Amino acid sequence: MTSVVPPPAVARVLLLATGLLNAALAVLVAAPLPRVPLLVLAAGAITSWGLLLLPP
């Protein structure tokens, strides 16, 4: 049987890269907003990518 789930190291790298990218995008989009919504946006972006990488 072959598995389509990436190795844990690869998944961690993908999560880190996509999380940082989404955090940077959230900073750019929410720059004029207060800091609390900015933190919520960044945390939500990172969490959403983490959930996408979990096996079904």
C-alpha positions as CSV (number, residue, x, y, z in Angstrom):
1,M,0.0,0.0,0.0
2,T,1.2,3.5,-0.8
3,S,0.4,6.5,1.3
4,V,-0.2,10.0,-0.1
5,V,0.4,11.6,3.3
6,P,3.7,13.5,3.2
7,P,6.4,12.6,5.8
8,P,6.1,14.5,9.1
9,A,9.2,16.6,8.3
10,V,7.7,17.7,4.9
11,A,4.4,18.4,6.5
12,R,6.1,20.6,9.1
13,V,8.0,22.5,6.5
14,L,4.8,23.1,4.4
15,L,2.9,24.2,7.5
16,L,5.7,26.6,8.5
17,A,6.0,28.1,5.0
18,T,2.3,28.4,4.4
19,G,1.7,29.7,7.9
20,L,4.3,32.4,7.5
21,L,3.0,33.4,4.1
22,N,-0.5,33.7,5.4
23,A,0.7,35.6,8.5
24,A,2.5,38.0,6.2
25,L,-0.6,38.4,4.0
26,A,-2.7,39.1,7.1
27,V,-0.3,41.7,8.2
28,L,-0.4,43.5,4.8
29,V,-4.2,43.3,4.6
30,A,-4.9,44.3,8.2
31,A,-2.1,46.9,8.7
32,P,-4.6,49.8,9.2
33,L,-6.6,47.8,11.7
34,P,-6.0,47.6,15.4
35,R,-3.6,44.9,16.7
36,V,-6.2,42.5,18.1
37,P,-8.0,41.8,14.7
38,L,-4.5,41.5,13.2
39,L,-3.5,38.8,15.7
40,V,-6.8,37.0,15.1
41,L,-6.3,37.0,11.3
42,A,-2.8,35.7,11.5
43,A,-3.7,33.0,14.0
44,G,-6.7,32.0,11.8
45,A,-4.6,31.8,8.7
46,I,-1.9,29.6,10.3
47,T,-4.6,27.4,11.9
48,S,-6.5,26.9,8.7
49,W,-3.4,25.7,6.9
50,G,-2.6,23.4,9.8
51,L,-6.1,21.8,9.5
52,L,-5.7,21.4,5.8
53,L,-2.5,19.3,6.3
54,L,-4.2,16.9,8.7
55,P,-5.0,13.5,7.3
56,P,-8.7,13.0,6.5
